[in-house]
């Protein structure tokens, strides 16, 4: 008799506003990927403690060393193979370094294998998707071996964090816009073109048109970067022709990075918008032995409460691997202020709330020809957006944030009780936004989506100049507080800007030369 165990953290509830609209076709084929435990977990934890403490003697692991010492054990992969064979599933891909095994089979086979019931759901915002409720079960010999089973459900997981400037803005609102090179100069980025570096960009839909990129870079007088599209899980570069959709995100990310580091290679990892797709794409980028990105930009996310704990832990564990490899991850902190768009009070956005990423918040920037004249928290009021930020309920206070407090907009401050978000900031208001070209249309875009690639481009310039990766930068930045322009005015709803770190703009916007010095 095989004993079955509920997989910890796999519990899914039916979200409010969601209804079951029918059964799934039992013969429909789907792919599901299984994430396995790490070999030598205790040794890896000890290594991470040193990295988190900013121990300068720790050298980044090579991708080969990470795979060999801290990947999935061959016997664990063999157990998943045996389980797949017993249920008529096929193994489509094994990646010991990423600790993942991709299984392929019919809905009926997966329902039986993991003791779940998959149904078709409808949600007013998410549309139609395949979903489940309750937990996923695994047999005795996979109990403790499997950390996550992803892809049984394919509900849209994340949203892009960009905002196109509205066409009609009250006359009193001052509007400015900047090209990415102008911002690099205002933020005093060190000189450089990113030669020899690869910047990875994660996209959950949409695409880019080569003609847009050609025109855009040519108009800026910047040499056109090498952009490579990497398809993950049957996804690829598929522009929809709608600049307001994901195309806006994809093009914005590429144009900001490419304009600042034109000699860097840009690898764009396209995937499906689901938790499985998101996690697999980040994992493929982190473990990519072909392009080897030294910095990865993520402009998508969702409130912490929207994630199952198995998905959140699985992605966090991939981000942890990135830190061990010396790959810097920049993630947008969200565009909906301290609530992150959730109706249940204050929330922070994940993956920005992971302690292994550089979380990027937003400012509203005014400048003269050559200098910043005023910079405050991005908050365009009720109908506009605002910098995501606050305190995580999923992650503890990291070593480098010990002793910090979050200042509340109503006055007073509270010592951090969880990971504080964001770490840093940059121009994000669409009213002072970035000039881009999307689907043939010249437009001005803002959002913390623009800040993640801005910081990623800065790190790529620093990496190229240094000839080695800056790696996990958070401990170094927090130890050198003067490297950012401190933002002390404004709020994002519940939190206010204050001297030093705050839960709206973190340590502040970059002074690129000083950041380079600190790293």
N, C-alpha and C positions, 0 to 999 in steps of 0.2 A: 504493500500500500504506500503510495507516494504522499508524503505530507506536503501541503502547500503553505507558503508563508506570504503574508501581505508585504509588498515592497514598500519600505518606509518612505514617506513623502510623496507617494504616488496618488494619494487621495484627490479625487476631483469632485467638486460640487457643481450642480447645475446652477449657473449664474442667473441672477434676476434678469428677467426680460428674455430668457431663452426658453424655447419650447421644442419638444421632440416632434419632428414632422414625418418620420417614417423610418423604416428599417434600412440598413445598408445592404447592398447586393452581396450575398455571401461569396459569390465567385469573383468579385472585384479584387484585383491584385494590388497590394500596397507594399511599401518598404518601411521597415521599422528598425531603428538602430538601438543597440544595447550597449550601455557604457559599463565598463568593468572597473573593479577596484585597482588601485595602484600597487605595484610591487614596492616593498620596503617603505611603507607609508611612514613609519616612525622616523626613519632616517631622512625622508623627504621633509617631514614637518620640522625637524631640527634645522635643515638647510634653509627652509622658508623663514624660520624665526630670525636667522642671521640676516637674511635679505631684508626682512621687514624692519630690522633694527638699523639698516643702512650700513652694515658691516662691509667696509671697502675692500677687505681681503677676499670676499667671495667673488669668484669669476663666474660669468654666465656659463651654464652648461651648453654643450653642443647638442644639436638635435639628436645625434647618434647616441650620445651618453644618456640623454633623458629617456630615449626609447629603451635602451638596454637596462638601465638601473631602475627606472621609475615608470616604465610602460606596463602593459598588461602581461601577466605571466602566461607562458605558452600553455600550461595545464588549464588555466582559466578559460582561454580561448577554446581549447579542446572540449571543455564541458559545455560551452555554448554550441559548438558544432554538433555534439551528441544530442543536445536538447532539440536543436533545429531538425536533425534527421528524424528524431522520434515523432516530431509533429508535422513532417512533410514540408518543412520550410527549407529554402535554399540559402546558403551563405553567399551574398552578393559581393561583399568586400570585408576584408579584415585589415585593421590598422592598429598593430600593437602599440605604436608610439602614442596614438590618440586614445588608446584603450577602448576602441569601438569596433563592433561587429555589426555589419548591415545585413539584416535578414529580409528575404523576399518571400511572399506567399499570398494566399487568399485571405479575405476577411474572416471566413469561417475557420481557417487554420489558426489564425492569430487569436480569435476569440477563445478557441479551445486551449491553445498553448498557454495563454496568460490569464484565463478565466475572467474575461471581460465581455461586456456586451457593447458593441459599437452601434450607434444609431445616428440618424441624420438630424441635425439641430438647425434651428433658425434663430438668429439674434438680430435685433433692430440695427445694431451698429456693425456687427461682425459678418452679417449675411449668413449664408448656409455653410455648414461644415460638418465633418465627421467628428463625433464626440463620444464621451463615455462618462459614467459617474462611478463613484466608489474607488476601490483600489485595484492595483495590478498584482497578480499572484505569481510567485516563482516556486519551483520545486526545491526540495532539500539541498540538492547538490549545487544549486545556483544561489542559495540563501547566503548573504554575506559576500558573494562574488560579484553579483550584479548591483550596480549603484543606481542605474536609471534605465527605463525602457521608454523610448521616445518615438513618436510618429504614429501611434495607434490613433491619436486624435490629431486633427490638422486645423484646429481653429486658429484664426489669425492671432499672433502673439503680441506683436509690437507695432508701434507707429513711428513714422519718421518725424524728426524734430526740426522741421523747417517751416518758415512762414513767408509767403510772398507778400510784398508790400501791397496793401489794398489800394485800388485805383483812386478812391476818393478819401482824402484825409482832411480833417478840419484845417482851415487856413492857418490857424495859430500854431499848428504842429510844425515845427521846423523839420525840413527833410534834407538829409544829406546822404550821399552814397559814396562808396570807395571801391576801388579795384583791390584785389588781394595784394598786389605789390605795394600799393599805397599804405595798406594796413601794416604790412611787414615793415615798412619804413617808419610809420608812426610808432610802432611797438619796438623799434630799434633792433630788429632781427639782425644777427651777425650776417655778413656777406656770405654768399654761397649759392650753389645751384642744385645741391643734393646728389651730385654725381656719385654713382656707385651704390646708392641706397635703393631699397624697394619699400614703397609705402603700400600697405594693404588697406583696402576699403571694403566694408561689409555692406551689402545691399539686399533687402528683402523684397525685391520686385522692381519693375520699371527697367529703364535702360538709358543708354546715351547714343546720340548720333555723332559719328565721326565728323560729319560736316559742321556741326555746332562747335566741336572742339577746335577744328582747323581754323574756322572764322574767329573764334574767341581769342585763341592764342596769337593769331596773326594780328588782330586789332590791338592787342596789348603790346605787340612787338616782342613777344616771348617765344623762344623756340618750342616747338610742339613736343610734349613729353611722350614717352612710349607707354601706351595704355593697353593692358592685356586683360581680357575678360576671362574669368575662371568660373565655369559652370559647376555648381554643387547640387547634387540630387535632382538631376533633370531640369535644372533652371539654367537661365542664360541671359545674355544682354537682349532684352525685348522692350525697346521703347514703345510706349503706348500712344505717343503723340499728344498727351495731355500734360502740359507743364505744371499743372496744379497737383498731379498725382505723383507717384514715386519717381517719375523721370526728373522732377524738380530736385529731389534729394540726390539722385545718382549724379546728375550733371553738376550740381553745386559742389559736391564733395570732390569730384575730379578736377573741376576748374580751379578751386581754391588751392588744392595741393599742387597741381600742375603749374599754376602761375608763380608759385613761390619756390618750388624745386623742380624746374623744367628738365633737369638732367637725371632725375630719379625715375625709376620704373614704377608705374602705378598698376598694381594688380587688383582688379575689382572682382570680389567673390560674390556671385549672384546665387541666391537660394530662394526657397519658398518661405512665405511669411507664416511660420509655425514655430513652436518651441524647438521641435526637432531640426528644422531647417536652420534656424538661427544658431543653435549650438553647434551643428555640424559645420556650418560655414566658418564660424570663428575658429573651430578646431582645425579645419583644413588650412586656414591662413596661418595659424600659430605653428602648425607642424609641416608647413609647405617646404620641402627640401629643394624644390625647383626655383621658386622666386625668392625664398628666404626673406620675407619682410622684416625690417628691424623696428618698424612702428606700424600700428594698425589703428585705423579710425573707424569708430562705430557711432552712427548718428541715429540709431533706432533704439527704442526701449519701451518699457511699460511699467506702471506702478508695481511695487513689490508684491502687493496683494493679488495681482493678476497671475503670478507665477505659481506653479505647484512647487513644493519644496524640493522634489527630486530634480526638476528642471533648473531651478535656481542653483542648487548645489552642483549639478553637472556643469553648468556654464561657469560657475565660480572656480571649479576645479581646473577647467581649461585655461581660465585667466591666470590662475596660480602657476600653471605650467609656463605661460608666457613670461611671467616675472622671473621664473627660474632660468629661462632661455635668454633673458636680457632683451625681450621684445616689449617695447612700450605700447600700452593700449590707451588711446584717448577716447572717452565716451561722452556724448552729449547728456546734460543733466535734465533735459526736458524743457518744455516751453509753456507750461501751465502753472507756473508759480509754485507756492508751497503745497498746494493740493495735488499737483501732478495730474489734474483733470479728474481725480476720483471724487465721488460724492461723500465719501466717509471721513472727511477731515484731511489732515496733513499726511502726505506720503512722499517718499522719494522714488526716483526712477531707477530701475535695474536694467542693464548692467552698470550704470554709472555708480550705483551704491556698492559695488564690489570693492573690497579693500585693495584689489590688485589692478585697478585702473586709475587713470588720471581723469577725474570727473570734471567736465568743462561747463561752467555756467555762463550767464550772459550779462552784458553791459549795454548801455546806451552811450555812444561815443560822439563827442563833438570835437572837431579839430580845425586848426587853421592849415595853411599850406604845409607846414613842416612840423607841427607839434600838436599834441592833445591839449585842448583847452578845458574840457570838462568830461568826466566819465562817472556815471552813476549806475545803480542797479537797473537792468532792463526790466521795466514794468510799464506796458502800454495801456494799462487799465482794463476794465471789464471785457471789452471786445477785442483787445489786443492780446499779446502773450506776455509772459514774464519768466524770468530765470528760475528754472527748477532748482530746489535746494531744501535741505532740512536734515532730519536725523533718521537714520535707518532703524527699522525694528528687526531686521533680519541679521545684521552683522554687528559685532561688538566694536568698540572703539579701538582702532589700530594703534600700534605702538607710537607712531609718529603724530597721532592726534591727542595723545594723553594730556589732560590738563586744560584742554580748550573748552570754551563755552559758546553756546548759540545765543545771540541777542534777539530778543523777541520784538516784534513791531510795536507791541503795546508797552515797551519799556521793560527793563530787567533782563537778566540773562540766566541761563541754566547750564550747568556743566554737561558736556555731551554724555548721553547714556547709550549711544550707538555710533556707528560710523557717520561722520558728518559729511554732507554733500553740499556744494561741489568742492574741488580742491583749488581750482583756478578759474579764470573767466576770460572773456574777450568780447569784442563787439558782436551783438546779436539782435538788436532791435531792427525790424524791417524799415523803420523810419530813418535809421542811420546805417543801412545795410550794404550788402555786397552786390556789385554789378556783375551779373552772369548772363549767359545766353542759353536758353532752354527751348528745345523744339522750335528753333528758328526765331524765338521771340526774346528781345533784349528785356531783362527784367531786374528788379532789385529784390533780393531775398535776405531774410534774417533767420533767427532761430539758433538754438544752441548747436544745432546741426552744422552750422558754419564754424563754430568755435572748435569743435573736435578736429576737423581737418586743418584748421589754422595752427593749432598747437602741434598736430602731427607733422606739419610741414616745418615748423620751427625745430622740432626734435630731429627730423631728417637732415636739416642743415647742420645741426650740431654734430650728429653722428658722422656726417661726411667729412666735416672739418677735423674731427678727432680721430677718424679712421677706426672707431670702435663704437658699439652701441651704448647709449646712455643707460639703457635698461630700465629697471624699475625706479622711476625718478622721485616718487612721493617722499621717501624719507629725506632725500637730499634737498628738496624744495622747502620742506617744513623746517629744516635746520638752517635755512638761509632766507629768513622772512623778507629781507629787503629787495629780493629779486623781482618782486611783482609790484605793480602800481596799486597801492592799497585803495580800495573803493570804500568810501565811508558814508555815502549818501544813498538813500532809497530803500525800498523793501520789496519782497516778492510775495506779499500777502502776510503770512504769519511771522516771517523773520525779517530783521532789519540789517542793513550794512553797519559795520562798526570798525573800529581800529583793529588791525590784525585780521585773523581768519574770521569769516562769518558764513552763515548758511544761505547766502544769496550769491556771493561771488568768490567764496573761498579765500585764498591768499591774495587774489586780485588778478589784473590783466598783466600780460608779460612785458618785462623789459628784456628783450631777447638777448642782448649782450650779457646782462647780469645772470640770466638763466643759464646761458652757455658757461659762464664762469663757475656757477654753482654745480654744474653737472660734470 
